[in-house]
Every structure is written in C-alpha cells, then in structure tokens.
Amino acid sequence: MEESTYMEKNQPIHPLFILAETHEKMGNAIIQFARDDYNKELGSALIDAKDDAEAISTFLHEYKDSLETLRSYAKEIERLLLWCIHIAKVNISSLRRNHLLDYQDFLKNPVPKKLWCGPSVSRHNKDDSINTNWRPFVKGLGGNSIKKAIKILDSFFNYLVQTNYLIGNPLAVDRRRKKRHQAGPRIIDRYLELDEILAVLDSLSNHPFQDDDHQFQITRARYIILLLFYTGLRIAEAAKHKMNHFIQREDNWFLRIIGKGKKLREIPIPDELLKALADFRMKVNLPSPQPNFKEKTPLIPMQNLNKPISTRRINQILKWAFNLGATKFEIEQPRRASKLRSASAHWLRHSYVTYLLDSGASLKAVQENAGHSDIGTTMLYCHVAQLDRHTETKNLSLDKIKEIKLKKVRKLNRAKISSF
C-alpha cells in the first residue's frame, strides 16, 4: 500500500510492544503483514525462531538484564516495524537496502504528523487498554538521534545474520562506508561551567515555594545534581543502584557501580558529596546521615523512599532545575541561559570528567572513575587545557613579536662586543 493511500484511510497507529519491566512479552504482539522473506536463511538458524516476531523476541531477550538498553533497542525496532507495517508493507526479513534508505528519510520527517507524532505519553492506560493518544515520535529526529537509531538497528541485523536467521545485513553498506570515512576529531563541549552549576543550585535554594509540599522535590533535585556532578554517573546507573552501594573502606567512601557492559567500578566519593548525601538523608528523614550496610533505599528515591524514580523522571527534574538556573542569565548572558535550557543529565557526567582532569587527576584515574572502556574517550575531555593555552596565547601581537626580535638582536650584539 502506498503512503498516500494509507494517509487517506487514516489508520490509527498502535504500539506493538509492552515496554514492561521484563522482556517476556516484547515482540509477541507483532502481526504478520507480508510474505516474501527473500533474506531469510531457511533451515540453519542458531535461534529457535520460526518468524520475525520470535526472532525479535529472542534478540531482545539477550538484553533482559539491562533494562535501559532493552528499552532503547525495543523502541527503535518497534518504530521500524511500524514503518514496515503501515508504509513499506514488508517483513523484517524482506527489507532491502533501499528500504533502509527510505526509512532514514522517514525518521527526519514522519508523515502524516498527526498520525506519527504527538506528546510523550504512556502507551497504555491504567486499565491496560491502548492509549489512543500514543505516537511513535514526538517529532522528526535530528542527525545524532538518527545515527543512534541506525546503530541500534545495525546491531539487531548483525545479530540475525550471526545467528543465521538472515543471510545478510541490509545496513552493512553503511558500516563499510563509515570505516572508509572516519569522522573527524571530536571535542566534548556539552558540559556545564562552574558558575552555571552554582546558578542552578542557588535557584533551588531560593525557590519561592519552600513549603513542605515542595521541599522534598527541591531537596532531591539539588541532591541529584550534586550526585551526578561528583560521581559522573550515567543516568541509568543512578536510577538502578541503591544506598547500600556506597561502601566504606577504612575512612574512605566509594560508590560501587555495575555500569555499561556489566562492568564493575568503584568511584571514590569526595567529601563534598558525603556532605550533600548526609544533608539529603537528614532532610528526607532517613535514619542516619550515612547509608547503612545493607540499606535498600534507592540511590534516587521517590517521595515514599521505597521505590526508585525512572531515568525519564530524573531528566524531567533536571530540565526543571536547569530552567530555573537559566533565568539568572536571561538578561545579561542569554547564551548561557539557552545553554542551560539545552542541558541534560549527561552534561553533568561530562562536567565531572572535565573538572576532574582540570583538578590534576591522571587520565588513567579519570578513565576508571568514569567507566570509559577506551582511554581515547577520556582524552576527548582534555579541552580543559585550552584555558591555559588561551592565557598563554591571547597576548600574541605583531608589535610584541617585533619588540621581542629587537631585544634578541640587541642581546646578540652585546654578546659579540663582549667577546672581543
């Protein structure tokens, strides 16, 4: 069916997956919508999947122990499937190279917008019925988001090829092209400067609503900012760990994290974070200023202190706090204001690495604290040295160069005279 015909029929778009806390149901709701399967490797697959739906479920099952990765992968695969169902009318195992090129164009501008785009809402109502206001997109994706989506789909297709479910990866051409044309050098500039962070913290401290109803929200927002700034945690790491992951070894405190790729690291805790942690715990009526040995309180809890808040909620809280801080720069420094309004949780991680290097920590120490698998990633943050280089460079002038050269000539002449 052509896209124009689909638009005329105005068919509703419903979610395919249940993005729950477990993986079991993911993929089970996919419908059969085409028969082609030109790319399927019949009879030799290493996974027990008789159709695309079961193949997708098997792939997602691989990430059952990493909920955030599971959600990201499920979201991108679901979007592709919805496009396959409603626009391209092909199976996953029937996708060709040209389909994926068309899909990348679609990601930039999902049309018709009223059917594909809408506010971010839950996909199901409280009674488990489908939320008819749900849409796969809020708006068309930008360049970085499209790259991330294609990278996820590339991993998905590679898995199906490696397990002999598919003969080939329709995105493989993109991967080879990427190797031939490596991206240029990257510089990390999405980080917050100290006065920007302090402006946000000050805005929270002077928030006009300091009554009991708002006090917990303000206190927690301040704690989240300091926790992420002083540890460099990824947002998913902050959401899934508990207070008992703070460990004490002699007089030193560490935060023990199972991070990306299930890698264990222990982050040394600065004294300032210990103070912020104690302040938060006392204000929310936890029993002690420091975490107990087996304490199950989430690292970032809901107001009931028993359940963790989601990564989405953490981002919402930080967006709110960053907007508060932005108002301090609105009149005299509008660029800083717009910068703060663009910031996200990950900017605090970038700030941690930036200022840890700036304070004199070694590349190796920063790499281990941040959980970078490659020290080359850590080295991207060495832009902090630009401040020193700028100080040493800013006084460069033609007049001064001329003066220095004249001084050198005079000194050389004096040396020649004294040698006679």
Salt bridges, closest charged atoms under 4 A:
GLU21 OE2 - ARG71 NH2 3.08
GLU24 OE1 - HIS23 ND1 3.89
ASP36 OD2 - ARG96 NH1 3.56
GLU54 OE2 - LYS50 NZ 2.37
ASP65 OD2 - LYS64 NZ 3.64
ASP65 OD2 - LYS262 NZ 3.54
GLU76 OE2 - ARG79 NH1 3.39
GLU78 OE2 - ARG123 NH1 2.84
ASP105 OD1 - LYS108 NZ 3.78
ASP154 OD1 - ARG175 NH1 2.98
ASP174 OD1 - ARG97 NH2 3.22
ASP174 OD1 - ARG177 NH2 2.92
GLU193 OE1 - ARG336 NH2 3.67
GLU193 OE2 - LYS339 NZ 3.99
ASP195 OD1 - ARG336 NH1 3.18
GLU196 OE2 - ARG336 NH1 2.69
GLU196 OE1 - LYS339 NZ 3.06
ASP202 OD2 - LYS328 NZ 2.82
ASP211 OD1 - HIS214 ND1 3.06
GLU237 OE2 - ARG234 NH1 2.76
GLU237 OE1 - ARG265 NH2 2.81
GLU266 OE1 - ARG249 NH2 2.99
GLU266 OE2 - ARG256 NH2 2.82
GLU272 OE2 - LYS275 NZ 3.52
ASP279 OD2 - LYS283 NZ 3.44
GLU295 OE1 - ARG281 NH2 2.83
GLU330 OE1 - ARG341 NH1 2.60
GLU368 OE2 - LYS364 NZ 4.00
GLU403 OE2 - LYS407 NZ 3.52
